[in-house]
Amino acid sequence: MSSYSKKILKKLAEKPAIALESLKNEENPKDSYALARSLKNLVEAGFAEIHSSGRESYAKLTKAGKDKINTLKLTSPEALVSANWDGLWRIILLDLPESRKAERESLRYLLKKAGFVCLKNSAWISPYPFEHLFTNIKKDLKFTTEMMIITTANIDDETKKFLFTTFGK
């Protein structure tokens, strides 16, 4: 994603809709083409949409655009938690009964968004240091044995090969 696209997404995240004119860079008019092209790419990718009202056109984020902004925040250098690998693996084991299916599906969604990969039915693993998020979820939902969070550096060699391939490490 180009730096122009990221700038547009960040600006669109500030307000419900932004006039297209306000996206132009007055300091550098040569950027107009790059901005227009980036906005067109964002619309084609489903991250933004254009609406016209009378004489003016507005851009706004779509649901996919909001998700993309959140992903950019998580992976940016300014993120609260570094997405760089510290040599530890985070393993989360889930064991929620069928009666709590909605919670189980929500947790699976969050695990995927945080970069966890499902190894076996209810075992999730990630090299990214986001286990504190799930520690808080565990407390908030009062899970005692339904969710287990393990952080380890010790994994057998065959599993390491598989994980390094999976996570591109």
C-alpha positions as CSV (number, residue, x, y, z in Angstrom):
1,M,0.0,0.0,0.0
2,S,1.4,3.4,-1.0
3,S,2.2,6.1,1.5
4,Y,-0.5,8.2,-0.3
5,S,-3.1,5.5,0.3
6,K,-2.1,5.3,4.0
7,K,-2.3,9.1,4.4
8,I,-5.8,9.1,2.8
9,L,-7.0,6.2,5.0
10,K,-5.7,8.0,8.1
11,K,-7.4,11.2,7.1
12,L,-10.7,9.4,6.3
13,A,-10.6,7.8,9.7
14,E,-10.7,11.2,11.4
15,K,-14.3,12.1,10.2
16,P,-17.4,10.3,8.9
17,A,-16.8,11.9,5.4
18,I,-14.3,14.3,3.9
19,A,-14.6,16.5,0.9
20,L,-12.3,15.4,-2.0
21,E,-11.0,19.0,-2.3
22,S,-9.7,18.8,1.3
23,L,-7.6,15.7,0.4
24,K,-5.4,17.8,-2.0
25,N,-2.0,18.9,-0.8
26,E,-1.8,22.6,-1.2
27,E,2.0,22.7,-0.5
28,N,2.7,20.3,-3.4
29,P,0.2,20.5,-6.2
30,K,2.2,17.8,-8.1
31,D,0.8,15.3,-5.6
32,S,-2.7,15.7,-7.0
33,Y,-2.3,12.9,-9.5
34,A,-0.8,10.5,-7.0
35,L,-3.6,11.3,-4.5
36,A,-6.3,10.8,-7.1
37,R,-4.8,7.5,-8.2
38,S,-4.4,6.3,-4.6
39,L,-8.0,7.2,-3.8
40,K,-9.2,5.4,-7.0
41,N,-7.2,2.3,-5.8
42,L,-8.7,2.5,-2.3
43,V,-12.2,2.6,-3.9
44,E,-11.4,-0.3,-6.2
45,A,-10.1,-2.3,-3.2
46,G,-13.3,-1.6,-1.3
47,F,-11.6,0.5,1.4
48,A,-13.3,3.8,0.5
49,E,-16.3,5.0,-1.4
50,I,-17.2,8.3,-3.1
51,H,-20.5,10.1,-2.6
52,S,-21.7,13.2,-4.5
53,S,-23.8,15.8,-2.9
54,G,-24.7,18.7,-5.2
55,R,-21.5,20.3,-6.4
56,E,-19.2,18.5,-4.1
57,S,-17.9,15.0,-3.7
58,Y,-17.0,13.3,-0.5
59,A,-15.0,10.2,0.4
60,K,-15.7,7.9,3.3
61,L,-14.3,4.7,4.7
62,T,-16.1,1.4,4.2
63,K,-16.2,-1.3,6.8
64,A,-13.2,-2.9,5.1
65,G,-11.4,0.4,5.2
66,K,-11.9,0.7,8.9
67,D,-10.5,-2.9,9.3
68,K,-7.5,-1.9,7.2
69,I,-6.9,1.2,9.4
70,N,-6.9,-1.1,12.5
71,T,-4.5,-3.5,10.8
72,L,-2.2,-0.6,9.9
73,K,-2.3,0.6,13.5
74,L,-1.3,-2.8,14.8
75,T,1.6,-3.2,12.4
76,S,2.9,0.4,12.4
77,P,6.2,1.2,14.2
78,E,4.2,3.4,16.6
79,A,2.0,0.5,17.7
80,L,1.8,0.0,21.5
81,V,2.9,-3.6,21.1
82,S,5.7,-4.4,18.7
83,A,4.8,-7.0,16.0
84,N,8.5,-8.1,15.9
85,W,9.3,-11.5,17.1
86,D,11.0,-11.8,20.4
87,G,11.8,-15.5,20.2
88,L,8.8,-16.6,22.2
89,W,5.7,-18.4,21.0
90,R,2.2,-17.6,22.3
91,I,-0.1,-20.6,22.6
92,I,-3.7,-20.2,23.5
93,L,-5.9,-23.2,24.2
94,L,-9.7,-22.8,24.0
95,D,-12.2,-25.2,25.4
96,L,-15.6,-23.6,25.2
97,P,-18.7,-25.8,25.3
98,E,-21.3,-25.6,22.5
99,S,-23.6,-23.5,24.8
100,R,-21.0,-20.7,24.5
101,K,-20.6,-21.0,20.7
102,A,-21.0,-17.2,20.1
103,E,-18.1,-16.4,22.5
104,R,-16.0,-19.2,20.9
105,E,-16.5,-17.7,17.4
106,S,-15.8,-14.2,18.6
107,L,-12.5,-15.4,20.2
108,R,-11.5,-17.2,17.1
109,Y,-12.1,-14.0,15.1
110,L,-10.0,-12.0,17.5
111,L,-7.2,-14.6,17.5
112,K,-7.1,-14.5,13.7
113,K,-7.0,-10.7,13.7
114,A,-4.1,-10.8,16.2
115,G,-2.1,-13.1,13.9
116,F,-2.7,-16.4,15.6
117,V,-2.9,-19.5,13.5
118,C,-5.1,-22.5,14.5
119,L,-2.9,-25.6,14.8
120,K,-5.4,-28.1,16.0
121,N,-9.1,-27.6,16.7
122,S,-8.7,-25.4,19.8
123,A,-4.9,-24.7,19.9
124,W,-3.8,-21.3,18.5
125,I,-0.2,-20.1,18.2
126,S,1.5,-16.9,17.3
127,P,5.0,-15.3,17.4
128,Y,3.5,-11.9,18.1
129,P,3.4,-10.5,21.6
130,F,-0.4,-10.0,21.8
131,E,-1.0,-12.5,24.7
132,H,-1.8,-9.6,27.1
133,L,-4.9,-8.8,25.1
134,F,-6.2,-12.4,25.7
135,T,-5.2,-12.3,29.3
136,N,-7.5,-9.4,29.7
137,I,-10.3,-11.1,27.8
138,K,-9.8,-14.2,30.0
139,K,-10.3,-12.1,33.1
140,D,-13.2,-10.1,31.7
141,L,-15.1,-13.2,30.6
142,K,-14.2,-15.0,33.8
143,F,-12.7,-18.0,32.0
144,T,-10.8,-20.2,34.4
145,T,-10.0,-23.4,32.5
146,E,-11.8,-22.5,29.3
147,M,-8.8,-20.5,28.0
148,M,-5.2,-21.3,28.8
149,I,-2.4,-18.9,27.7
150,I,1.1,-20.3,27.4
151,T,4.3,-18.4,26.4
152,T,7.3,-20.5,25.5
153,A,10.6,-20.6,23.7
154,N,10.8,-24.4,23.7
155,I,9.2,-26.1,20.8
156,D,10.5,-29.3,19.1
157,D,12.5,-29.0,15.9
158,E,9.8,-30.4,13.5
159,T,7.2,-28.1,14.9
160,K,9.6,-25.1,14.6
161,K,10.1,-25.8,10.9
162,F,6.4,-25.9,10.4
163,L,5.9,-22.7,12.4
164,F,8.8,-20.8,10.6
165,T,7.2,-21.8,7.3
166,T,3.8,-20.7,8.4
167,F,4.9,-17.3,9.8
168,G,7.7,-16.7,7.3
169,K,10.3,-16.4,10.0
